[in-house]
Amino acid sequence: MLAAFSARALLPRACAQASEVAGPCGIAAPLALQVRWKNQINSVSLLRQYYNRMPIRKKWRKAIMRGTMVMCEKTGQVKMPTLAISGYDEKNPYRGRFENLKSTRVWFKD
């Protein structure tokens, strides 16, 4: 009995909505209320399109988008970005392993 009462309580609201948006048969069409492509959920930015067209594996493409790897324009390879290390420059480059580096300041070179 309670279920019948709650169904009757909902009936006038459903009829009001059906009368506002009625399909060819007089039945409310929920798809008629939806508007497609009004937001940017389906869109892809130009930068993302550029990265997606790169002929490289997905993990390297993701690393390039993140900024942990860079694409070499000369060779077309994905490589680590050049680092600037305090105490070293192009005339005096650091030649050891990164794990053994004693310098306290390391940053990406522009």
Secondary structure, 3 states (H helix, E strand, C coil): CHHHHHHHHHHHHHHHHHHHCECCCCCECHHHHCCCCCCCCCCCCHHHHHHHCCCCCHHHHHHHHHCCCEECCCCCCEECCCEEECCCCCCCCCCCCHHHCCCCCEEECC
